[in-house]
Amino acid sequence: MSLVRAKKHLGQHFLTDKNIAKKIVEALNPEDRFQLVLEVGPGMGVLSDFLLQDRRYKTWMIDLDAESVAYLAGKYPAMGNKLILGDFLDLNFSSTFNGPMAIIGNFPYNISSQILFKVLDNRHQVVEVVGMFQKEVAERCTALPGGKEYGILSVFLQAYYEVQYLFTVKAGAFNPPPKVLSGVIRLLRNNTVALNCNEQLFWKVVKAGFNQRRKTLRNALSVIISKDKMKNHPLLELRAERLGVDDFVMLTNEIETWQHNR
């Protein structure tokens, strides 16, 4: 089998360090919560080799690159329909998979945020994620309130997952080497089935707050509720980056009350 060419337009940087690949797979923490694992962007199968060796997992793979899928079909003929040629971002989870699942991958850096929002959209099914991202994105996911890395992704992910930064990977572990460092993180689904507030409004409040993160929330949230309807509340005098998930939930409930008061 000829090797697969890394394609710049797909953001491909194939992991070649087998020790790193083994560490990523070993970071999965099933604890009887899942058997099904979906690998996103398997490339030439450096992670897949370790996944398929572990009898605990029912491994699926999805890749947008027809060359990769053809290579993997030859390498793992027993995969059959569990090897999908397609776009992860278009995947219908509920019609493809039954029950809880984990997602793993050396994710294409050019769609990192979209991958994480896809996970959030399917949070009732995706109980764990272990993945490699650009280090800057990995740090945003795990950032705590108060820092410049803390933002929309931090809040949304931490609302539904315990997020852990596991380790950093240098550019030399890839072919071709990226121009940035990489970071591996783990998301473990928490016990929050639903937030204790109007979730649609919560998402709007968080996005509005960070879209104008230099402004106080009283000013930034005026796109959602007019200032004359806002009551005095200490959280409104802060910037979005100072609020944790519970603060945003509290503020969302306050705003919903104010919206319904005449």
PAZAPA-4460 file (N, C-alpha, C; in steps of 0.05 Angstrom, whole numbers, plus 32768, in hexadecimal, padded with zeros to 4 digits):
% residues 262
    n_x    n_y    n_z   ca_x   ca_y   ca_z    c_x    c_y    c_z   seq   type   mol
   8011   7FE8   8000   8000   8000   8000   8012   8019   8000     1      M     A
   800C   802B   7FEE   801C   8044   7FED   8012   8056   8004     2      S     A
   8024   8067   800D   801D   8078   8024   800B   808F   801A     3      L     A
   7FFC   809A   802D   7FE9   80AF   8027   7FF8   80CA   8028     4      V     A
   7FF2   80DB   8015   7FFE   80F6   8015   7FEE   8108   8027     5      R     A
   7FFB   8117   8039   7FEE   812B   804A   7FE5   8142   8038     6      A     A
   7FCC   814A   803B   7FC0   815E   802A   7FBC   8178   803A     7      K     A
   7FC8   818D   8031   7FC8   81A6   803F   7FAB   81B1   8043     8      K     A
   7F9A   81AE   802D   7F7F   81BA   802F   7F6E   81AB   8043     9      H     A
   7F76   8192   804B   7F67   8184   805F   7F73   8187   807B    10      L     A
   7F89   8197   807C   7F96   819C   8096   7FA3   8183   80A1    11      G     A
   7FAD   8171   8090   7FB8   8158   8099   7FD5   815A   80A2    12      Q     A
   7FDA   8151   80BA   7FF5   814D   80C4   7FF5   8132   80D2    13      H     A
   8000   811E   80C4   7FFE   8103   80CE   8011   80FF   80E6    14      F     A
   8005   80F4   80FC   8015   80ED   8113   8027   80D5   810C    15      L     A
   8040   80D7   8111   8053   80C1   810B   805F   80B4   8124    16      T     A
   805D   80C2   813B   8069   80B9   8153   8056   80A4   8161    17      D     A
   805E   808B   8160   804C   8076   816B   8049   8077   8189    18      K     A
   805D   8081   8197   805B   8084   81B4   8045   8099   81BB    19      N     A
   8044   80AF   81AC   802F   80C3   81B0   8014   80B7   81AA    20      I     A
   8012   80A8   8193   7FF9   809B   818C   7FEF   8089   81A2    21      A     A
   8001   8079   81AD   7FFA   8066   81C2   7FF0   8076   81DB    22      K     A
   7FFD   808C   81E2   7FF4   809C   81F9   7FD8   80A8   81F4    23      K     A
   7FD2   80B0   81DC   7FB8   80BB   81D6   7FA2   80A6   81D9    24      I     A
   7FA7   808E   81CF   7F93   8079   81D1   7F90   8070   81EE    25      V     A
   7FA6   806F   81FC   7FA5   8067   8219   7F98   807C   822A    26      E     A
   7F94   8094   8220   7F87   80A9   822F   7F68   80A5   8230    27      A     A
   7F5E   8094   821E   7F41   808E   821F   7F3B   8081   823A    28      L     A
   7F25   8088   8245   7F1E   8080   8261   7F02   8074   8261    29      N     A
   7EFE   805C   8256   7EE3   8052   8252   7ED2   804D   826B    30      P     A
   7EDE   8040   827F   7ECF   803B   8298   7EB3   8032   8293    31      E     A
   7EAF   8020   8280   7E95   8014   8279   7E81   8028   826F    32      D     A
   7E8A   8040   8267   7E77   8054   825D   7E73   8052   823F    33      R     A
   7E86   8046   8231   7E83   8043   8214   7E94   802C   820A    34      F     A
   7E8D   8022   81F3   7E9D   800F   81E4   7EA4   801A   81C8    35      Q     A
   7E91   8029   81BE   7E94   8033   81A3   7EA7   804B   81A3    36      L     A
   7EBB   804A   8192   7ECE   8060   818F   7ED0   8068   8171    37      V     A
   7ECC   8082   816C   7ECE   808C   8151   7EE8   809C   814E    38      L     A
   7EFA   8093   813C   7F12   80A2   8137   7F0D   80B4   811F    39      E     A
   7F13   80CE   8123   7F0F   80E2   810E   7F2A   80E8   8101    40      V     A
   7F2B   80E6   80E6   7F43   80EC   80D7   7F5A   80D9   80DD    41      G     A
   7F56   80BF   80D9   7F6A   80AB   80E0   7F83   80AC   80CE    42      P     A
   7F82   80B8   80B7   7F9A   80BB   80A6   7FA5   80A0   809D    43      G     A
   7FBC   8098   80A8   7FC8   807F   80A1   7FC6   806B   80B8    44      M     A
   7FB7   8071   80CD   7FB0   805E   80E1   7FC3   805B   80F9    45      G     A
   7FD3   8070   80FF   7FE6   806D   8115   7FD7   806B   8130    46      V     A
   7FC1   807A   8134   7FB0   8076   814C   7FA0   805C   8149    47      L     A
   7F96   8057   8131   7F84   8040   812C   7F91   8026   8134    48      S     A
   7FAB   8023   812F   7FBA   800B   8136   7FB6   8004   8153    49      D     A
   7FB8   8018   8164   7FB5   8014   8181   7F98   8010   8189    50      F     A
   7F86   801E   817C   7F69   801B   8182   7F60   7FFF   817C    51      L     A
   7F68   7FF5   8165   7F5E   7FDB   815C   7F6A   7FC4   816C    52      L     A
   7F81   7FC9   8179   7F8D   7FB5   818A   7F7E   7FB2   81A4    53      Q     A
   7F6E   7FC6   81AB   7F60   7FC6   81C5   7F44   7FB9   81C2    54      D     A
   7F41   7FA2   81CD   7F28   7F93   81C9   7F10   7FA0   81D7    55      R     A
   7F15   7FB3   81E8   7EFE   7FC0   81F5   7EED   7FD1   81E2    56      R     A
   7EF9   7FD9   81CC   7EED   7FEE   81BB   7EE1   7FE2   81A1    57      Y     A
   7ECB   7FED   8199   7EC0   7FE9   817E   7EC7   8002   816F    58      K     A
   7EDC   8000   815F   7EE8   8018   8152   7EDC   801D   8137    59      T     A
   7ED3   8037   8133   7ECB   8041   8119   7EDF   8057   8111    60      W     A
   7EE1   805C   80F7   7EF2   8072   80ED   7EE3   8082   80D8    61      M     A
   7EE9   809C   80D7   7EDE   80AD   80C2   7EF4   80BF   80B8    62      I     A
   7EF6   80C1   809D   7F09   80D3   8091   7EFE   80DF   8077    63      D     A
   7F03   80F8   8073   7EFA   8106   805B   7F0B   8100   8043    64      L     A
   7F23   80F5   8048   7F37   80F1   8033   7F34   80D5   8027    65      D     A
   7F2B   80D4   800D   7F27   80BB   8000   7F40   80AA   7FFF    66      A     A
   7F57   80B7   7FFC   7F71   80A9   7FFB   7F76   809B   8015    67      E     A
   7F71   80A9   802B   7F75   809D   8046   7F62   8085   804A    68      S     A
   7F49   8088   8042   7F35   8073   8046   7F3D   805A   8036    69      V     A
   7F46   805F   801D   7F4E   8048   800C   7F66   803A   8019    70      A     A
   7F79   8049   8023   7F91   803E   8031   7F88   802E   8049    71      Y     A
   7F77   8039   805A   7F6E   802C   8072   7F5D   8013   806D    72      L     A
   7F4D   8014   8057   7F3D   7FFC   804F   7F50   7FE5   8048    73      A     A
   7F67   7FEB   803C   7F7A   7FD6   8036   7F89   7FCD   804F    74      G     A
   7F8E   7FDF   8061   7F9D   7FD9   807A   7F8C   7FC9   808E    75      K     A
   7F72   7FD1   808F   7F60   7FC5   80A3   7F47   7FBA   8094    76      Y     A
   7F49   7FA4   8085   7F33   7F9A   8075   7F1A   7F92   8085    77      P     A
   7F1E   7F8C   809F   7F08   7F83   80AF   7EF6   7F9B   80B8    78      A     A
   7EFF   7FB4   80B3   7EEF   7FCB   80BC   7ED4   7FCD   80AE    79      M     A
   7ED3   7FC5   8094   7EBA   7FC6   8086   7EAD   7FE2   8087    80      G     A
   7E93   7FE2   808E   7E84   7FFC   808E   7E8A   800D   80A6    81      N     A
   7E9C   8003   80B8   7EA4   8014   80CF   7EBA   8028   80C7    82      K     A
   7EC3   8026   80AE   7ED5   803A   80A3   7EC5   804B   8090    83      L     A
   7EC1   8065   8097   7EAF   8076   8089   7EBF   808B   8079    84      I     A
   7EB9   808D   805F   7EC3   80A3   804F   7EAE   80BA   8052    85      L     A
   7EB5   80CF   8060   7EA2   80E5   8064   7EAC   80FB   8076    86      G     A
   7E9C   810F   8079   7EA3   8126   8089   7E97   8123   80A5    87      D     A
   7EA9   8122   80B9   7EA0   8120   80D5   7E8B   8135   80DC    88      F     A
   7E8F   814D   80D1   7E7D   8163   80D8   7E60   815F   80CD    89      L     A
   7E5D   814D   80B9   7E43   8147   80AE   7E37   812E   80B9    90      D     A
   7E45   8120   80CA   7E3D   8106   80D4   7E24   8108   80E6    91      L     A
   7E10   80F6   80E0   7DF9   80F4   80F1   7DFE   80DF   8106    92      N     A
   7E04   80E7   811E   7E0C   80D5   8133   7DF5   80C1   813A    93      F     A
   7DDE   80CB   813F   7DC8   80BA   814A   7DC0   80A5   8136    94      S     A
   7DC2   80AA   811B   7DBA   8095   8108   7DD1   8083   8101    95      S     A
   7DEA   808A   8108   7E01   807A   8102   7E0A   8068   8119    96      T     A
   7E07   8073   8132   7E12   8065   8149   7DFC   8060   815E    97      F     A
   7DFD   804A   816C   7DEB   8045   8182   7DFA   8048   819D    98      N     A
   7DEE   8058   81AF   7DF9   8059   81CA   7E10   806C   81CD    99      G     A
   7E1C   806D   81E5   7E31   8080   81EB   7E4B   8079   81DC   100      P     A
   7E5B   808D   81D7   7E73   8089   81C7   7E89   809D   81CF   101      M     A
   7EA1   8096   81C6   7EB8   80A9   81C9   7EC2   80B0   81AD   102      A     A
   7ECF   80C7   81AC   7EDC   80D1   8194   7EF9   80D6   8199   103      I     A
   7F0A   80CD   8186   7F27   80D0   8189   7F32   80D9   816F   104      I     A
   7F49   80E7   8170   7F55   80EE   8157   7F6C   8102   8159   105      G     A
   7F7C   8102   8144   7F8F   8118   813F   7F80   812A   812C   106      N     A
   7F71   813D   8138   7F5D   814C   8129   7F69   8161   8116   107      F     A
   7F5E   8164   80FE   7F67   8179   80EC   7F65   8195   80FA   108      P     A
   7F7B   81A3   80FB   7F7C   81BC   810A   7F6A   81D2   80FE   109      Y     A
   7F65   81D0   80E4   7F56   81E5   80D7   7F38   81E4   80DD   110      N     A
   7F2E   81CE   80E9   7F12   81CC   80F1   7F0F   81C5   810E   111      I     A
   7F23   81CB   811F   7F22   81C3   813B   7F09   81CC   8149   112      S     A
   7F02   81E6   8147   7EEA   81F0   8155   7ED1   81E3   814B   113      S     A
   7ECF   81DF   8131   7EB7   81D2   8126   7EB4   81B5   8130   114      Q     A
   7ECA   81A7   8133   7EC9   818C   813E   7EBE   818D   815B   115      I     A
   7EC8   81A0   816B   7EBF   81A2   8187   7EA2   81AA   8189   116      L     A
   7E98   81BB   8177   7E7C   81C3   8178   7E6A   81AB   816E   117      F     A
   7E75   819B   815C   7E67   8182   8154   7E64   816F   816C   118      K     A
   7E79   816D   817B   7E78   815D   8194   7E63   8168   81A7   119      V     A
   7E63   8182   81AA   7E4F   818E   81BC   7E32   8189   81B3   120      L     A
   7E2E   818A   8198   7E14   8184   818D   7E0B   8168   8193   121      D     A
   7E1E   8156   8197   7E18   813A   819C   7E21   8131   81B8   122      N     A
   7E20   8144   81CB   7E2A   813F   81E6   7E1B   8129   81F5   123      R     A
   7E02   8124   81ED   7DF2   810F   81FA   7DFC   80F3   81F2   124      H     A
   7E0B   80F2   81DD   7E15   80D8   81D3   7E34   80D5   81D7   125      Q     A
   7E42   80EC   81D5   7E5F   80EC   81D6   7E68   80EF   81F4   126      V     A
   7E71   80DA   8200   7E77   80DB   821D   7E95   80E1   8222   127      V     A
   7EA5   80DF   820C   7EC1   80E4   8210   7ECE   80EC   81F5   128      E     A
   7EE2   80FE   81F7   7EF2   8105   81E0   7F0F   8106   81E9   129      V     A
   7F20   80F9   81D9   7F3D   80FC   81DD   7F48   8105   81C3   130      V     A
   7F55   811C   81C2   7F5E   8125   81A8   7F75   8139   81A9   131      G     A
   7F82   813A   8192   7F98   814D   818E   7F8F   8165   817E   132      M     A
   7F95   817C   8189   7F8E   8195   817C   7FA7   81A7   817C   133      F     A
   7FA5   81BD   816D   7FB9   81D1   816F   7FBA   81DA   818D   134      Q     A
   7FD2   81DD   8197   7FD5   81E2   81B4   7FC4   81FA   81BE   135      K     A
   7FC3   820E   81AD   7FB3   8226   81B4   7F96   821F   81B8   136      E     A
   7F8B   820E   81A7   7F6F   8205   81A9   7F6B   81F4   81C2   137      V     A
   7F7E   81E1   81C7   7F7D   81D0   81DE   7F7D   81E1   81F8   138      A     A
   7F8D   81F6   81F8   7F8E   8208   8210   7F74   8218   8213   139      E     A
   7F67   821F   81FD   7F4E   822D   81FF   7F39   821B   820B   140      R     A
   7F39   8202   8203   7F25   81EF   820E   7F27   81EB   822C   141      C     A
   7F3F   81EC   8236   7F44   81E6   8252   7F48   81FF   8264   142      T     A
   7F46   8217   8257   7F4C   8230   8266   7F37   8235   827B   143      A     A
   7F3F   8242   8291   7F2E   8249   82A7   7F27   8267   82A5   144      L     A
   7F11   826F   82B1   7F09   828C   82B0   7F20   829E   82B8   145      P     A
   7F22   82B5   82AB   7F35   82C9   82B2   7F4C   82CD   829E   146      G     A
   7F51   82BA   828D   7F67   82BC   827B   7F5E   82C2   825F   147      G     A
   7F71   82CA   824E   7F6A   82D2   8232   7F63   82B9   8221   148      K     A
   7F6C   82A1   8229   7F65   8289   821A   7F49   8280   821F   149      E     A
   7F3D   8289   8236   7F22   8281   823D   7F0E   828E   822B   150      Y     A
   7EFC   827E   821F   7EE9   8289   820C   7ED0   8278   8209   151      G     A
   7EC3   827B   81F2   7EAA   826D   81EC   7EAD   824F   81EF   152      I     A
   7EC2   8244   81E2   7EC6   8227   81E2   7ECB   821D   81FF   153      L     A
   7EDA   822C   820E   7EE0   8225   822A   7EC6   8221   8239   154      S     A
   7EB4   8234   8237   7E9B   8234   8246   7E89   821D   823D   155      V     A
   7E85   821B   8223   7E73   8206   8219   7E7D   81EA   8220   156      F     A
   7E97   81E5   821B   7EA1   81CA   8221   7EA0   81C4   823F   157      L     A
   7EA8   81D8   824F   7EA8   81D3   826C   7E8D   81D2   8279   158      Q     A
   7E78   81DA   826A   7E5D   81D7   8273   7E54   81BA   8273   159      A     A
   7E5F   81AA   8260   7E56   818F   825D   7E6B   817A   8260   160      Y     A
   7E85   8182   8262   7E9B   816F   8263   7EAF   8178   8278   161      Y     A
   7EBD   8165   8285   7ED5   816A   8293   7EEB   816A   827E   162      E     A
   7EFA   8180   827D   7F0E   8184   8268   7F2A   8183   8274   163      V     A
   7F3B   8172   8269   7F56   816F   8274   7F6B   8172   825E   164      Q     A
   7F7F   8183   8263   7F96   8184   8251   7FA9   816E   8259   165      Y     A
   7FB0   815C   8246   7FC0   8145   824D   7FDE   8149   8248   166      L     A
   7FE5   8150   822F   8002   8154   8229   8005   8163   820F   167      F     A
   801D   816E   820C   8024   817D   81F4   8034   816B   81E1   168      T     A
   8031   8170   81C7   803F   8160   81B3   804E   8173   81A0   169      V     A
   8068   816D   819C   8078   817F   818B   8074   8178   816D   170      K     A
   807B   818C   815D   8076   818A   8140   8084   8172   8133   171      A     A
   809B   8169   813E   80AA   8153   8133   809C   8138   8133   172      G     A
   8085   8137   8142   8076   811D   8144   8065   8119   812B   173      A     A
   8064   812C   8118   8052   812B   8102   8061   812C   80E7   174      F     A
   8053   8123   80D3   805C   8126   80B7   8045   8130   80A6   175      N     A
   8046   8148   809A   805B   815C   809E   8058   8169   80B9   176      P     A
   806E   8173   80C5   806C   8180   80DF   805B   819A   80DD   177      P     A
   8048   819E   80EF   8039   81B8   80EF   804B   81CE   80FA   178      P     A
   8042   81E7   80F6   8052   81FE   80FF   804B   8206   811B   179      K     A
   803B   81F5   8129   8032   81FB   8144   8036   81E3   8156   180      V     A
   8036   81E7   8170   8035   81D1   8183   8019   81C6   8184   181      L     A
   8016   81AD   818D   7FFC   81A0   818F   7FF7   8199   81AC   182      S     A
   7FDE   8197   81B3   7FD6   818F   81CE   7FC1   817A   81CE   183      G     A
   7FC3   8166   81DF   7FAF   8150   81E1   7F9E   8156   81F9   184      V     A
   7F84   8155   81F5   7F71   815A   820B   7F5D   8142   820D   185      I     A
   7F51   8141   8224   7F3C   812D   8228   7F23   813B   8233   186      R     A
   7F0C   8134   8227   7EF2   813E   8231   7EE3   8126   823C   187      L     A
   7EDA   8128   8255   7ECA   8113   8261   7EAE   811F   8268   188      L     A
   7E9A   8113   825D   7E7E   811E   8261   7E78   811F   827F   189      R     A
   7E6E   8136   8287   7E67   8139   82A4   7E4A   8130   82A8   190      N     A
   7E3F   8135   82BF   7E24   812B   82C5   7E0E   813E   82BD   191      N     A
   7E15   8154   82B0   7E01   8168   82A8   7DF1   815E   8290   192      T     A
   7DD9   8156   8295   7DC7   814E   827E   7DBE   8167   8270   193      V     A
   7DB6   817B   827F   7DAE   8195   8274   7DB6   81AA   8289   194      A     A
   7DBD   81C1   827F   7DC4   81D7   8291   7DAB   81E1   829F   195      L     A
   7DAF   81ED   82B7   7D98   81F7   82C6   7D8F   8213   82BD   196      N     A
   7D8A   8214   82A3   7D82   822D   8297   7D78   8228   827B   197      C     A
   7D6E   823C   826D   7D67   823A   8251   7D81   8237   8241   198      N     A
   7D87   821F   8237   7DA1   821A   822A   7DA5   822A   8211   199      E     A
   7D90   822E   8201   7D93   823F   81E9   7D9B   825B   81F0   200      Q     A
   7D8F   8266   8205   7D96   8281   820E   7DB2   8281   8219   201      L     A
   7DB9   826C   8228   7DD4   826A   8233   7DE9   826C   821D   202      F     A
   7DE6   825E   8207   7DF9   825F   81F1   7DFA   827B   81E5   203      W     A
   7DE3   8288   81E3   7DE2   82A3   81D8   7DF1   82B7   81EB   204      K     A
   7DED   82B4   8205   7DFA   82C5   8218   7E18   82C2   8218   205      V     A
   7E21   82A9   8217   7E3E   82A4   8217   7E4B   82B0   81FD   206      V     A
   7E3E   82AA   81E6   7E49   82B4   81CD   7E49   82D3   81CC   207      K     A
   7E34   82DF   81D5   7E32   82FD   81D5   7E47   8309   81E7   208      A     A
   7E4B   82FC   81FF   7E5E   8306   8212   7E7B   8306   8207   209      G     A
   7E82   82F0   81FA   7E9E   82ED   81F0   7EA2   82FB   81D4   210      F     A
   7E8C   82FF   81C6   7E8F   830D   81AC   7E98   832A   81B0   211      N     A
   7E92   8335   81C8   7E9C   8350   81CF   7EA9   834E   81EA   212      Q     A
   7EBE   833E   81EB   7ECA   8336   8205   7ED7   834D   8214   213      R     A
   7EDD   8363   8206   7EE9   837A   8214   7ED5   838B   8222   214      R     A
   7EBB   8386   821C   7EA6   8396   8228   7E9C   8387   8241   215      K     A
   7E90   8396   8253   7E82   8389   826A   7E69   837B   825F   216      T     A
   7E60   8368   826D   7E49   8359   8264   7E30   836A   8261   217      L     A
   7E2E   837F   8271   7E16   8391   826E   7E16   839D   8252   218      R     A
   7E2D   83A3   8247   7E2E   83AE   822C   7E2D   8397   8217   219      N     A
   7E3C   8382   821B   7E3E   836D   8207   7E23   835E   8204   220      A     A
   7E13   835C   8219   7DFA   834D   8217   7DE2   835E   820E   221      L     A
   7DE8   8377   8207   7DD2   8389   81FE   7DC7   8380   81E3   222      S     A
   7DD5   836E   81D5   7DCA   8362   81BD   7DB5   834D   81C2   223      V     A
   7DB3   8344   81DB   7DA0   8330   81E3   7D88   833C   81F3   224      I     A
   7D8F   834F   8204   7D7B   835C   8214   7D82   8379   8217   225      I     A
   7D6F   838B   8214   7D75   83A8   8215   7D7E   83AF   8231   226      S     A
   7D8F   83C3   8233   7D9A   83CB   824D   7D85   83D4   8260   227      K     A
   7D6F   83E0   8255   7D5B   83EA   8268   7D4B   83D3   8275   228      D     A
   7D4D   83BB   826B   7D41   83A4   8278   7D53   8396   828C   229      K     A
   7D6D   839C   828A   7D81   8390   829C   7D7E   839C   82B8   230      M     A
   7D7F   838A   82CC   7D7F   8394   82E8   7D9C   8397   82F1   231      K     A
   7DA0   83A0   8309   7DBB   83A1   8314   7DC4   8385   831C   232      N     A
   7DDA   837D   8311   7DE4   8362   8317   7E03   8363   8315   233      H     A
   7E11   8359   8329   7E2E   835C   8329   7E3C   834F   8311   234      P     A
   7E30   8339   8307   7E3D   832B   82F0   7E3D   833D   82D7   235      L     A
   7E29   834F   82D5   7E28   8360   82BD   7E3F   8374   82BC   236      L     A
   7E4C   8379   82D2   7E62   838C   82D2   7E7D   837F   82CC   237      E     A
   7E7C   8365   82C7   7E95   8356   82C1   7E96   8351   82A3   238      L     A
   7EAE   834A   8299   7EB1   8340   827E   7EAC   8322   827E   239      R     A
   7EA5   8318   8266   7E9E   82FB   8263   7EB3   82E9   826D   240      A     A
   7ECC   82F0   8269   7EE3   82DE   8270   7EE5   82D9   828E   241      E     A
   7ED7   82E8   829E   7ED8   82E5   82BB   7EC3   82D1   82C6   242      R     A
   7EB0   82C8   82B5   7E9A   82B8   82BE   7E9F   829A   82B8   243      L     A
   7E99   8289   82CC   7E99   826C   82C8   7E7E   8263   82BD   244      G     A
   7E7C   8249   82B9   7E63   823E   82AE   7E4B   8244   82C0   245      V     A
   7E4F   8240   82DB   7E38   8245   82ED   7E30   8263   82ED   246      D     A
   7E43   8275   82EA   7E3D   8291   82E8   7E2C   8297   82CF   247      D     A
   7E33   828B   82B9   7E24   828F   82A0   7E08   8283   82A2   248      F     A
   7E05   826D   82B0   7DEB   8261   82B5   7DDA   8274   82C5   249      V     A
   7DE5   827F   82DB   7DD7   8292   82EC   7DCE   82AA   82DC   250      M     A
   7DE1   82B5   82CC   7DDB   82CD   82BD   7DC5   82C8   82A8   251      L     A
   7DC6   82B0   829B   7DB2   82A8   8288   7D96   82A8   8294   252      T     A
   7D94   829D   82AC   7D7A   829C   82BA   7D70   82B8   82C1   253      N     A
   7D83   82CA   82C9   7D7B   82E5   82CF   7D71   82F3   82B6   254      E     A
   7D7F   82F0   829F   7D77   82FD   8286   7D5C   82F3   827D   255      I     A
   7D57   82D9   8280   7D3D   82CE   8278   7D27   82DB   8289   256      E     A
   7D2C   82DE   82A3   7D18   82EB   82B4   7D13   8308   82AB   257      T     A
   7D29   8316   82A5   7D27   8333   829D   7D18   8335   8282   258      W     A
   7D1C   8322   8270   7D0F   8323   8256   7CF1   8320   8259   259      Q     A
   7CE8   8311   826D   7CCC   830D   8270   7CBE   8321   8282   260      H     A
   7CCE   8332   828F   7CC2   8347   829F   7CBB   835F   828D   261      N     A
   7CA4   836A   8290   7C9D   8381   8280   7CA2   839A   8290   262      R     A
***
